[in-house]
Amino acid sequence: MSRIRIGVLFGGASEEHPVSVKSAREVARNLDPDRYEAHWIGITRDGAWRLCAGPENDWESGSVPAMLSPDRGDHGLLVREAGRYRVVELDVILPVLHGRFGEDGAVQGLCELSGVDYIGCDVPSSAICMDKSLAYVISSAAGIATPEFRIVAGHEAPDPAELAYPVFVKPARSGSSFGVSKVTAPDDLPAAIEAAREYDSKVLIERAVAGSEVGCAVLGDGRGLTVGEVDHIALSHGFFRIHQEDSPETGSENSTPIVPADIPAESRARVQQTARAIYRALGCSGLARVDMFLTPGGEVVLNEVNTLPGLTSYSRYPRMMSAAGISLAEVLDRLVCLTRTGGS
């Protein structure tokens, strides 16, 4: 039986480039070489696409220019060598990209043009989940609790006296915790908005939700969903700032992910049920990590949805799946199978 030709995209031009490379390394350790013929496409911080041997530290060395052809007749990569192009056909594409140009529907649109099956959410659901305000509006319409929020456009300067503090100020369309600030007093609001605008012209101001941060890994499409164990972010101080640590492999200075979450069984079931409902309401497929708040009264409130969650050795998604007895290797196998049978 011939191996499945899988093109793995990693790196990217967003601020999450380093995390993407680490995720790709973990994917490389878990892709079965007897089942898959992997083609590694690294995207530099400047947005150049390079076909390389793998996502190691020196992956750009010895790489050659390559791009996903929008021509469906090619059905794969155009690789430039010695002044000429050759075609590398692909069966499926795995975008291991986080943040802008990876989770926002951009690369998904290119995959649609190419005609090559791809793993993960489609263009509309990727774009909706990337824009937290849109995700809140749609989830709220589906009966799911969301934070109180307001949008600040590029030209606006809201009156700090109009808000009830504390609030979180964040880029509406950015990944991880880049540009996010917790504001407890009116005088600090303008600086927080400017910090968020470094990453997006559309800024979100959310009223803080009193509760614990919990998450749920989801795998599958509308026909059937698998959920991992719920996790809980235990904070010693401040707020959860994912991927802001100097060496995340050794842990965070203020947070510890606990999986399975140390919450009552009925709360665990409610979190998983809500994660499924959010996933379906937003049209997700393939995989996503649904982040939520669990209030002292037992209400589950949406925080955000990550449609291409981190897959590093310290990332929450693979940890939650592993706690449910599903290894990253099995997750990857299921995603490929789901995609090639019409899931994405």
Residue frames relative to the residue before (quaternion, step in Angstrom):
aa qw qx qy qz dx dy dz
M 1.0000 0.0000 0.0000 0.0000 0.00 0.00 0.00
S 0.4320 -0.7184 0.4819 0.2549 3.56 -0.81 1.01
R 0.5162 -0.6470 0.4687 0.3085 3.54 -1.14 0.65
I 0.5028 -0.6299 0.5024 0.3131 3.55 -1.23 0.56
R 0.3153 -0.7547 0.5500 0.1687 3.55 -0.80 1.07
I 0.0039 -0.8295 0.5543 -0.0689 3.55 -0.31 1.30
G 0.2135 -0.7652 0.5976 0.1085 3.55 -0.86 1.02
V 0.1447 -0.8069 0.5708 0.0465 3.56 -0.61 1.15
L 0.1750 -0.7839 0.5910 0.0747 3.58 -0.61 1.17
F 0.1115 0.7968 -0.5869 0.0908 3.59 -0.86 0.89
G 0.6304 0.5046 -0.4127 0.4215 3.56 -1.32 0.27
G 0.1473 0.8351 -0.5284 0.0414 3.55 -0.47 -1.22
A 0.5331 -0.6642 0.4503 0.2681 3.51 -1.32 0.45
S 0.5240 0.6246 -0.4322 0.3854 3.62 1.19 0.24
E 0.6782 -0.4799 0.3670 0.4184 3.54 -1.34 0.11
E 0.6571 0.5130 -0.3099 0.4572 3.60 1.24 -0.25
H 0.2253 0.8135 -0.5017 0.1894 3.58 1.24 0.43
P 0.7017 0.4692 -0.3134 0.4350 3.67 0.69 -0.93
V 0.6387 0.5221 -0.3297 0.4590 3.59 1.03 -0.75
S 0.6245 0.5469 -0.3317 0.4482 3.56 1.02 -0.81
V 0.6451 0.5134 -0.3239 0.4641 3.60 0.94 -0.85
K 0.6554 0.5000 -0.3136 0.4713 3.59 0.97 -0.83
S 0.6247 0.5277 -0.3375 0.4662 3.59 1.01 -0.76
A 0.6561 0.5189 -0.3119 0.4506 3.58 0.95 -0.88
R 0.6201 0.5392 -0.3472 0.4519 3.59 1.04 -0.69
E 0.6559 0.4916 -0.3126 0.4800 3.57 1.02 -0.76
V 0.6057 0.5340 -0.3480 0.4763 3.59 1.08 -0.68
A 0.6412 0.5371 -0.3252 0.4411 3.59 0.94 -0.87
R 0.6645 0.5040 -0.3003 0.4629 3.59 1.05 -0.75
N 0.7752 0.3796 -0.1734 0.4743 3.57 1.14 -0.55
L 0.5301 0.5875 -0.4299 0.4348 3.61 1.23 0.09
D 0.3910 -0.7304 0.5140 0.2223 3.59 -0.68 1.08
P 0.3458 -0.7704 0.4913 0.2132 3.65 -0.45 1.14
D 0.6063 0.5487 -0.3624 0.4472 3.60 1.20 -0.32
R 0.7214 0.4138 -0.2325 0.5043 3.59 1.22 -0.46
Y 0.8073 0.2625 -0.0939 0.5201 3.56 1.09 -0.77
E 0.2165 -0.7005 0.6654 0.1398 3.50 -1.21 0.77
A 0.1403 -0.8487 0.5080 0.0438 3.55 -0.05 1.33
H 0.0996 -0.7447 0.6582 0.0473 3.53 -1.09 0.88
W 0.2107 -0.8238 0.5220 0.0668 3.56 -0.50 1.25
I 0.0614 -0.7962 0.6017 -0.0153 3.55 -0.66 1.17
G 0.1174 -0.8075 0.5773 0.0279 3.55 -0.34 1.27
I 0.1948 -0.7619 0.6090 0.1030 3.55 -0.96 0.90
T 0.3790 -0.7509 0.4962 0.2152 3.58 -0.62 1.14
R 0.6766 -0.4739 0.3645 0.4299 3.56 -1.31 0.19
D 0.6775 0.4704 -0.2857 0.4879 3.59 1.18 -0.51
G 0.5876 -0.6221 0.3504 0.3808 3.58 1.29 0.04
A 0.4682 0.6599 -0.4636 0.3610 3.62 1.19 0.29
W 0.3151 -0.7491 0.5574 0.1699 3.58 -0.94 0.94
R 0.0074 -0.8105 0.5833 -0.0533 3.57 -0.86 1.04
L 0.3071 -0.7099 0.6045 0.1908 3.56 -0.95 0.92
C 0.0309 0.8236 -0.5589 0.0918 3.57 -0.63 1.15
A 0.6681 -0.5219 0.3649 0.3848 3.54 -1.33 0.13
G 0.7620 -0.2519 0.1939 0.5642 3.59 1.15 -0.51
P 0.6210 -0.6149 0.3638 0.3225 3.58 -1.25 0.32
E 0.2743 0.7685 -0.5365 0.2153 3.59 0.90 0.81
N 0.7647 -0.4033 0.2387 0.4423 3.60 -1.31 0.17
D 0.7711 0.3303 -0.1722 0.5164 3.59 0.99 -0.82
W 0.1926 0.8494 -0.4834 0.0877 3.58 1.14 0.52
E 0.6352 0.5367 -0.3502 0.4311 3.62 1.07 -0.52
S 0.5857 0.5781 -0.3683 0.4326 3.59 1.19 -0.50
G 0.8284 0.1693 -0.1465 0.5135 3.58 -0.76 1.03
S 0.5011 0.6488 -0.4343 0.3733 3.59 1.25 0.07
V 0.2556 -0.7546 0.5846 0.1531 3.56 -1.29 0.35
P 0.6006 -0.5779 0.3979 0.3834 3.60 -1.10 0.59
A 0.0994 0.7769 -0.6146 0.0938 3.56 -1.02 0.87
M 0.0011 -0.7886 0.6147 0.0141 3.55 -1.19 0.44
L 0.5080 -0.6156 0.5060 0.3270 3.52 -1.25 0.52
S 0.3539 -0.7678 0.4955 0.1990 3.55 -0.54 1.15
P 0.3728 -0.7261 0.5294 0.2316 3.61 -0.88 0.90
D 0.5477 0.6003 -0.3852 0.4374 3.56 1.33 -0.13
R 0.3772 -0.7584 0.4846 0.2184 3.60 -0.47 1.16
G 0.5619 0.5984 -0.3906 0.4166 3.58 1.20 -0.33
D 0.6530 0.5031 -0.3135 0.4715 3.59 1.15 -0.58
H 0.0880 -0.8542 0.5049 0.0879 3.56 1.10 -0.80
G 0.7934 0.2145 -0.1672 0.5445 3.54 0.84 0.94
L 0.7644 -0.3707 0.2969 0.4361 3.51 -1.20 -0.70
L 0.2285 -0.6846 0.6650 0.1919 3.50 -1.32 0.50
V 0.0838 -0.8110 0.5788 -0.0145 3.56 -0.54 1.22
R 0.2256 -0.7956 0.5517 0.1081 3.58 -0.75 1.07
E 0.1397 0.7699 -0.6070 0.1387 3.54 -0.70 1.14
A 0.8493 0.0364 -0.0653 0.5226 3.55 -0.96 0.93
G 0.7129 -0.4883 0.2517 0.4359 3.55 0.99 0.88
R 0.7058 0.3972 -0.2592 0.5263 3.58 1.26 0.11
Y 0.3876 -0.7101 0.5394 0.2338 3.56 -1.23 0.48
R 0.0536 -0.7500 0.6566 0.0594 3.51 -1.19 0.69
V 0.4136 -0.7104 0.5191 0.2338 3.56 -1.18 0.59
V 0.1166 -0.7419 0.6564 0.0716 3.54 -1.05 0.87
E 0.2619 -0.7947 0.5282 0.1442 3.58 -0.33 1.22
L 0.1556 -0.7838 0.5987 0.0548 3.54 -1.12 0.82
D 0.3760 -0.7058 0.5549 0.2293 3.55 -1.21 0.59
V 0.7995 -0.0269 0.0702 0.5960 3.56 1.06 -0.77
I 0.2524 -0.7505 0.5941 0.1418 3.56 -1.19 0.63
L 0.1376 -0.7598 0.6316 0.0699 3.54 -1.02 0.90
P 0.1595 -0.7856 0.5891 0.1018 3.62 -0.38 1.15
V 0.0586 -0.7663 0.6395 0.0202 3.59 -0.56 1.15
L 0.3494 0.7309 -0.4778 0.3397 3.52 0.70 1.20
H 0.1556 -0.7986 0.5779 0.0629 3.56 -0.96 0.85
G 0.7998 0.3038 -0.2130 0.4719 3.56 -1.11 0.66
R 0.8230 -0.2153 0.1733 0.4962 3.54 -1.24 -0.54
F 0.8269 0.1885 -0.2011 0.4902 3.54 -1.16 0.83
G 0.7125 0.3866 -0.2699 0.5197 3.59 1.26 0.17
E 0.7973 0.2398 -0.1007 0.5447 3.55 0.91 -1.01
D 0.6336 0.6008 -0.3160 0.3711 3.60 1.20 -0.20
G 0.6534 -0.5253 0.3088 0.4492 3.59 1.26 0.14
A 0.5063 0.6775 -0.4211 0.3277 3.60 1.21 -0.31
V 0.7367 0.3879 -0.2409 0.4988 3.59 0.68 -1.04
Q 0.5812 0.5686 -0.3748 0.4454 3.59 1.16 -0.52
G 0.6306 0.5284 -0.3269 0.4651 3.58 1.08 -0.72
L 0.6389 0.5142 -0.3235 0.4719 3.56 1.03 -0.77
C 0.6317 0.5217 -0.3277 0.4705 3.57 1.03 -0.77
E 0.6217 0.5367 -0.3411 0.4573 3.59 1.01 -0.77
L 0.6580 0.5055 -0.3102 0.4640 3.58 0.94 -0.87
S 0.6714 0.5282 -0.2997 0.4247 3.57 0.98 -0.87
G 0.3869 -0.7332 0.4744 0.2961 3.56 1.14 -0.60
V 0.5450 0.5949 -0.4052 0.4300 3.58 1.28 0.14
D 0.5038 -0.6431 0.4813 0.3177 3.58 -0.92 0.90
Y 0.0644 -0.8030 0.5918 0.0291 3.57 -1.05 0.72
I 0.4838 -0.6774 0.4929 0.2530 3.51 -1.19 0.71
G 0.7341 0.4331 -0.3137 0.4185 3.54 -1.05 0.79
C 0.7650 -0.3809 0.2773 0.4390 3.51 -1.38 -0.09
D 0.4980 -0.6533 0.4796 0.3086 3.56 -1.17 0.59
V 0.7717 -0.3751 0.2437 0.4522 3.56 -1.32 -0.02
P 0.7095 0.4546 -0.3085 0.4413 3.67 0.66 -0.95
S 0.7031 0.4624 -0.2953 0.4523 3.61 0.79 -0.93
S 0.6031 0.5448 -0.3596 0.4584 3.61 1.08 -0.63
A 0.6845 0.4852 -0.2862 0.4628 3.57 0.88 -0.97
I 0.6533 0.5181 -0.3188 0.4507 3.59 0.95 -0.85
C 0.6978 0.4706 -0.2857 0.4583 3.59 0.83 -0.95
M 0.6193 0.5482 -0.3443 0.4443 3.58 1.09 -0.63
D 0.7082 0.3737 -0.2333 0.5517 3.58 1.10 -0.69
K 0.3385 -0.7940 0.4664 0.1933 3.57 -0.12 1.30
S 0.6308 0.5394 -0.3520 0.4326 3.60 1.00 -0.71
L 0.6546 0.4931 -0.3138 0.4794 3.60 0.98 -0.78
A 0.6328 0.5276 -0.3305 0.4604 3.57 1.00 -0.80
Y 0.6451 0.5152 -0.3219 0.4635 3.60 1.02 -0.78
V 0.6604 0.5185 -0.3203 0.4386 3.59 0.86 -0.93
I 0.7013 0.4605 -0.2779 0.4679 3.59 0.83 -0.96
S 0.6546 0.5071 -0.3187 0.4612 3.59 0.93 -0.82
S 0.6368 0.5309 -0.3245 0.4553 3.57 0.98 -0.83
A 0.6471 0.5175 -0.3131 0.4641 3.57 1.01 -0.82
A 0.6765 0.4671 -0.2808 0.4953 3.58 1.22 -0.52
G 0.6058 -0.6065 0.3364 0.3899 3.57 1.27 0.21
I 0.5162 0.6301 -0.4129 0.4075 3.58 1.26 0.35
A 0.4690 -0.6881 0.4774 0.2803 3.57 -0.91 0.91
T 0.0368 -0.7808 0.6237 -0.0073 3.58 -1.03 0.87
P 0.6001 -0.5459 0.4168 0.4102 3.61 -1.20 0.28
E 0.5136 -0.5614 0.5285 0.3765 3.55 -1.29 0.34
F 0.0720 0.8242 -0.5551 0.0863 3.59 -0.82 0.92
R 0.0966 -0.7468 0.6471 0.1188 3.49 -1.38 0.18
I 0.3927 -0.7085 0.5443 0.2181 3.54 -1.18 0.67
V 0.1563 -0.7587 0.6268 0.0836 3.53 -1.08 0.83
A 0.2635 -0.7779 0.5523 0.1429 3.59 -0.47 1.18
G 0.7461 -0.4647 0.2625 0.3981 3.55 -1.30 0.35
H 0.7360 0.4192 -0.2312 0.4786 3.59 1.07 -0.68
E 0.5990 0.6227 -0.3447 0.3670 3.59 1.23 -0.26
A 0.0763 -0.7429 0.6623 0.0609 3.52 -1.31 0.56
P 0.2098 -0.8282 0.5042 0.1257 3.61 0.10 1.24
D 0.5202 -0.6215 0.4908 0.3198 3.53 -1.20 0.60
P 0.4104 -0.7394 0.4701 0.2527 3.64 -0.47 1.11
A 0.6252 0.5678 -0.3430 0.4112 3.59 1.09 -0.61
E 0.6128 0.5831 -0.3466 0.4053 3.60 1.20 -0.37
L 0.6716 0.5304 -0.2882 0.4297 3.60 1.21 -0.40
A 0.3403 -0.6877 0.6007 0.2245 3.53 -1.30 0.49
Y 0.2300 -0.8181 0.5197 0.0877 3.57 -0.48 1.21
P 0.5575 -0.1206 -0.8151 -0.1014 1.53 -2.32 1.00
V 0.1658 -0.7532 0.6272 0.1087 3.55 -1.33 0.46
F 0.3112 -0.6897 0.6079 0.2407 3.51 -1.35 0.28
V 0.1646 -0.7625 0.6210 0.0763 3.53 -0.96 0.94
K 0.1105 0.8192 -0.5456 0.1375 3.57 -0.64 1.07
P 0.5593 -0.5438 0.4785 0.4031 3.58 -1.22 0.36
A 0.4698 -0.6908 0.4637 0.2951 3.59 -0.87 0.85
R 0.8063 0.1919 -0.0654 0.5557 3.60 1.07 -0.77
S 0.4936 0.6096 -0.4734 0.4009 3.53 0.42 1.25
G 0.4553 -0.7087 0.4739 0.2565 3.55 -1.20 0.46
S 0.8101 0.2635 -0.2184 0.4760 3.51 -1.42 0.25
S 0.6828 -0.4781 0.3527 0.4252 3.59 -1.04 -0.75
F 0.3151 0.7677 -0.5061 0.2348 3.58 1.18 0.39
G 0.8398 0.1696 -0.1479 0.4940 3.56 -0.86 1.02
V 0.5394 0.6252 -0.4044 0.3932 3.61 1.25 0.17
S 0.0166 -0.7914 0.6107 -0.0212 3.57 -0.97 0.92
K 0.2838 -0.6981 0.6234 0.2084 3.53 -1.20 0.61
V 0.1234 -0.8068 0.5776 0.0183 3.57 -0.72 1.13
T 0.1282 -0.8227 0.5531 0.0297 3.56 -0.72 1.11
A 0.7778 0.2186 -0.1264 0.5756 3.60 1.25 -0.20
P 0.6317 -0.5828 0.3557 0.3671 3.62 -1.02 0.75
D 0.6436 0.5605 -0.3387 0.3961 3.61 0.93 -0.81
D 0.6910 0.4942 -0.2784 0.4482 3.60 1.15 -0.54
L 0.4865 0.7118 -0.4144 0.2915 3.58 1.24 -0.24
P 0.6687 0.5105 -0.3447 0.4164 3.68 0.71 -0.88
A 0.6625 0.4982 -0.3175 0.4606 3.61 0.92 -0.84
A 0.6416 0.5248 -0.3268 0.4541 3.59 1.01 -0.75
I 0.6380 0.5142 -0.3281 0.4701 3.59 1.03 -0.76
E 0.6533 0.5033 -0.3168 0.4685 3.59 0.95 -0.80
A 0.6274 0.5282 -0.3389 0.4610 3.61 1.02 -0.72
A 0.6622 0.4964 -0.3043 0.4717 3.58 1.00 -0.80
R 0.6598 0.5303 -0.3094 0.4333 3.58 1.04 -0.78
E 0.5086 0.6187 -0.4347 0.4118 3.59 1.22 -0.11
Y 0.7568 0.3599 -0.1879 0.5124 3.57 1.20 -0.50
D 0.8049 -0.0076 0.0230 0.5929 3.59 1.15 -0.44
S 0.4610 -0.6806 0.4951 0.2813 3.59 -1.01 0.77
K 0.6771 0.4233 -0.2731 0.5364 3.58 1.25 -0.40
V 0.0890 -0.8213 0.5634 -0.0108 3.56 -0.55 1.22
L 0.2376 -0.7622 0.5919 0.1110 3.51 -1.12 0.81
I 0.1060 -0.7520 0.6461 0.0766 3.57 -1.02 0.86
E 0.0635 -0.8166 0.5735 -0.0157 3.56 -0.60 1.19
R 0.4303 -0.6444 0.5581 0.2967 3.54 -1.08 0.69
A 0.5070 -0.6691 0.4488 0.3063 3.58 -0.83 0.97
V 0.2960 -0.7373 0.5851 0.1623 3.54 -1.07 0.86
A 0.3313 -0.7325 0.5591 0.2029 3.57 -0.79 0.99
G 0.5275 0.6164 -0.4467 0.3771 3.57 -0.48 1.16
S 0.5948 -0.5586 0.4457 0.3682 3.53 -1.37 0.02
E 0.4075 -0.6804 0.5476 0.2667 3.56 -1.15 0.65
V 0.0159 0.7874 -0.6129 0.0639 3.54 -0.77 1.13
G 0.1259 -0.7964 0.5873 0.0709 3.56 -1.21 0.41
C 0.1250 -0.7778 0.6121 0.0688 3.52 -1.28 0.42
A 0.3059 -0.7366 0.5793 0.1681 3.57 -0.86 1.01
V 0.0858 -0.7973 0.5973 0.0120 3.57 -0.90 0.99
L 0.0621 -0.7882 0.6121 -0.0144 3.55 -1.04 0.91
G 0.6666 0.5081 -0.3675 0.4030 3.58 -0.88 0.90
D 0.4020 -0.6677 0.5487 0.3024 3.53 -1.32 -0.34
G 0.8014 -0.3392 0.1944 0.4526 3.56 -1.29 -0.16
R 0.6277 0.5637 -0.3424 0.4134 3.59 1.15 -0.50
G 0.7994 -0.1247 0.1002 0.5791 3.58 1.11 -0.49
L 0.1211 -0.8130 0.5689 0.0250 3.54 -0.82 1.01
T 0.1850 -0.7322 0.6458 0.1125 3.52 -1.19 0.75
V 0.1165 -0.7902 0.5980 0.0664 3.59 -0.90 0.87
G 0.4208 -0.6870 0.5349 0.2549 3.52 -1.16 0.67
E 0.6849 -0.4121 0.3662 0.4764 3.51 -1.30 -0.20
V 0.4930 -0.6331 0.5080 0.3131 3.57 -1.13 0.65
D 0.1613 -0.7652 0.6091 0.1320 3.57 -1.07 0.67
H 0.2360 -0.7456 0.6122 0.1165 3.52 -1.35 0.37
I 0.2798 -0.7566 0.5696 0.1578 3.57 -0.85 0.98
A 0.1654 -0.7860 0.5914 0.0711 3.55 -0.48 1.23
L 0.1572 -0.8113 0.5616 0.0407 3.57 -0.65 1.17
S 0.3158 -0.7291 0.5735 0.1996 3.56 -1.04 0.81
H 0.7654 -0.1431 0.1039 0.6188 3.56 1.20 -0.64
G 0.7775 0.3505 -0.2412 0.4630 3.57 -1.27 0.22
F 0.5077 -0.6114 0.4807 0.3707 3.57 -1.10 -0.72
F 0.6564 -0.5489 0.3663 0.3656 3.53 -1.28 0.51
R 0.0186 -0.8034 0.5931 -0.0498 3.57 -0.62 1.20
I 0.1630 -0.8326 0.5256 0.0629 3.53 0.22 1.32
H 0.8578 0.1240 -0.1389 0.4791 3.55 -1.10 0.91
Q 0.5237 0.6140 -0.4312 0.4035 3.58 1.15 0.55
E 0.5236 0.6609 -0.4011 0.3580 3.58 1.29 -0.15
D 0.5626 -0.5940 0.4522 0.3551 3.57 -1.22 0.50
S 0.7910 0.0192 0.0111 0.6114 3.61 1.00 -0.83
P 0.1655 -0.8452 0.4997 0.0917 3.61 0.31 1.24
E 0.5528 0.6222 -0.3994 0.3843 3.60 1.14 -0.47
T 0.7244 0.4160 -0.2365 0.4962 3.58 1.12 -0.63
G 0.6816 -0.4888 0.2825 0.4655 3.58 1.27 0.10
S 0.4976 -0.6465 0.5049 0.2820 3.52 -1.38 0.24
E 0.5508 -0.6307 0.4382 0.3268 3.55 -1.19 0.55
N 0.8232 0.2186 -0.1103 0.5122 3.61 1.11 -0.46
S 0.7721 0.3212 -0.1831 0.5168 3.63 1.19 -0.04
T 0.0861 -0.7688 0.6324 0.0404 3.52 -1.21 0.67
P 0.2847 -0.7526 0.5612 0.1941 3.62 -0.69 1.01
I 0.1460 -0.7830 0.6024 0.0533 3.55 -0.84 1.04
V 0.1236 0.7844 -0.5931 0.1328 3.58 -0.64 1.15
P 0.4405 -0.2524 -0.8349 0.2124 1.54 -1.41 2.08
A 0.6011 -0.5897 0.4059 0.3552 3.55 -1.13 0.72
D 0.4041 -0.7062 0.5308 0.2370 3.55 -1.08 0.78
I 0.3924 0.6812 -0.5038 0.3580 3.54 0.55 1.26
P 0.6469 -0.5248 0.3633 0.4172 3.63 -1.15 0.41
A 0.6444 -0.5539 0.3720 0.3734 3.56 -1.18 0.63
E 0.6629 0.5027 -0.3206 0.4529 3.60 0.96 -0.79
S 0.6272 0.5109 -0.3353 0.4829 3.60 1.11 -0.64
R 0.6139 0.5482 -0.3363 0.4578 3.57 1.02 -0.81
A 0.6756 0.4885 -0.2932 0.4679 3.59 0.88 -0.94
R 0.6487 0.5182 -0.3177 0.4580 3.59 1.03 -0.79
V 0.6288 0.5231 -0.3294 0.4717 3.60 1.03 -0.78
Q 0.6743 0.4874 -0.2999 0.4667 3.60 0.88 -0.89
Q 0.6434 0.5163 -0.3191 0.4665 3.59 0.98 -0.81
T 0.6632 0.4952 -0.3023 0.4729 3.58 0.97 -0.84
A 0.6216 0.5419 -0.3401 0.4519 3.59 1.00 -0.78
R 0.6413 0.5102 -0.3202 0.4753 3.58 0.98 -0.82
A 0.6680 0.5090 -0.3049 0.4491 3.58 0.91 -0.92
I 0.6469 0.5056 -0.3162 0.4752 3.60 0.98 -0.81
Y 0.6343 0.5477 -0.3168 0.4442 3.57 0.92 -0.96
R 0.7033 0.4509 -0.2666 0.4806 3.57 0.89 -0.95
A 0.6483 0.5383 -0.3302 0.4253 3.60 0.92 -0.87
L 0.7338 0.4087 -0.2228 0.4948 3.58 1.04 -0.78
G 0.5130 -0.6934 0.3899 0.3223 3.59 1.28 0.15
C 0.3038 0.7865 -0.4947 0.2109 3.58 1.15 0.48
S 0.0108 0.7670 -0.6415 -0.0096 3.54 -1.30 0.45
G 0.7063 0.4130 -0.3320 0.4693 3.55 -1.18 0.50
L 0.6926 -0.4030 0.3219 0.5042 3.54 0.05 -1.31
A 0.1211 0.7583 -0.6387 0.0486 3.52 -1.32 0.41
R 0.2641 -0.7031 0.6265 0.2085 3.52 -1.31 0.40
V 0.1836 -0.7910 0.5789 0.0736 3.54 -0.67 1.15
D 0.1560 -0.7938 0.5857 0.0498 3.57 -0.61 1.19
M 0.0070 -0.8124 0.5784 -0.0732 3.55 -0.86 1.03
F 0.3547 -0.6616 0.6002 0.2761 3.51 -1.42 0.02
L 0.1792 -0.7395 0.6378 0.1196 3.53 -1.15 0.72
T 0.2686 -0.8026 0.5150 0.1362 3.56 -0.39 1.25
P 0.6644 -0.4985 0.3606 0.4243 3.61 -1.20 0.33
G 0.6818 0.4831 -0.2830 0.4707 3.60 1.14 -0.57
G 0.5975 -0.6087 0.3448 0.3919 3.57 1.28 0.05
E 0.4868 0.6511 -0.4506 0.3688 3.62 1.22 0.11
V 0.2614 -0.7446 0.5947 0.1537 3.56 -1.09 0.76
V 0.0856 -0.8108 0.5786 -0.0228 3.57 -0.68 1.19
L 0.4773 -0.6773 0.4808 0.2868 3.59 -0.89 0.94
N 0.1945 -0.7329 0.6381 0.1339 3.54 -1.14 0.75
E 0.7165 -0.3458 0.2468 0.5533 3.59 0.57 -1.14
V 0.3136 -0.7202 0.5859 0.1991 3.54 -1.35 0.27
N 0.1677 -0.7719 0.6083 0.0779 3.57 -0.84 1.02
T 0.2526 -0.8247 0.4914 0.1209 3.57 -0.34 1.25
L 0.7421 0.1678 -0.1629 0.6282 3.60 1.28 -0.25
P 0.0771 -0.8531 0.5148 0.0357 3.58 0.45 1.19
G 0.6516 -0.5197 0.3843 0.3970 3.53 -1.26 0.42
L 0.1708 -0.7873 0.5877 0.0747 3.55 -1.08 0.80
T 0.3287 0.7643 -0.4926 0.2554 3.57 1.22 0.47
S 0.7036 -0.4583 0.3328 0.4291 3.56 -1.30 0.11
Y 0.7497 0.3642 -0.2015 0.5144 3.59 1.18 -0.53
S 0.4634 0.7145 -0.4278 0.3030 3.60 1.26 0.03
R 0.5945 -0.6218 0.3993 0.3172 3.53 -1.16 0.70
Y 0.6422 0.5616 -0.3483 0.3885 3.62 0.84 -0.91
P 0.7239 0.4106 -0.2894 0.4729 3.65 0.62 -0.93
R 0.6032 0.5509 -0.3671 0.4448 3.60 1.09 -0.56
M 0.6681 0.4942 -0.3054 0.4650 3.59 0.94 -0.86
M 0.6579 0.4906 -0.3113 0.4791 3.58 1.01 -0.77
S 0.6364 0.5339 -0.3264 0.4511 3.58 0.98 -0.81
A 0.6485 0.5183 -0.3135 0.4610 3.57 1.04 -0.80
A 0.6752 0.4477 -0.2798 0.5151 3.58 1.25 -0.42
G 0.6029 -0.6069 0.3358 0.3943 3.57 1.29 0.19
I 0.6058 0.5337 -0.3558 0.4708 3.59 1.24 0.35
S 0.2946 -0.7791 0.5306 0.1570 3.59 -0.44 1.18
L 0.6391 -0.5103 0.3938 0.4195 3.57 -1.25 0.29
A 0.6038 0.5539 -0.3597 0.4463 3.61 1.03 -0.70
E 0.6769 0.4711 -0.2927 0.4840 3.58 0.96 -0.83
V 0.5930 0.5556 -0.3617 0.4570 3.60 1.05 -0.71
L 0.6744 0.4931 -0.2956 0.4633 3.59 0.87 -0.96
D 0.6398 0.5192 -0.3279 0.4621 3.59 0.95 -0.83
R 0.6671 0.5022 -0.3037 0.4589 3.58 0.91 -0.89
L 0.6467 0.5261 -0.3233 0.4478 3.58 0.98 -0.83
V 0.6532 0.5021 -0.3148 0.4714 3.57 0.95 -0.86
C 0.6609 0.5104 -0.3023 0.4597 3.57 0.91 -0.93
L 0.6538 0.5184 -0.3062 0.4584 3.56 0.95 -0.90
T 0.6764 0.5013 -0.2917 0.4541 3.57 0.93 -0.90
R 0.7205 0.4523 -0.2540 0.4603 3.59 0.89 -0.90
T 0.6857 0.4142 -0.2978 0.5192 3.58 1.25 -0.12
G 0.7132 -0.5080 0.2394 0.4195 3.57 1.22 0.50
G 0.3918 0.7470 -0.4711 0.2579 3.61 1.15 0.42
S 0.8049 0.1925 -0.1036 0.5517 3.64 0.98 -0.73
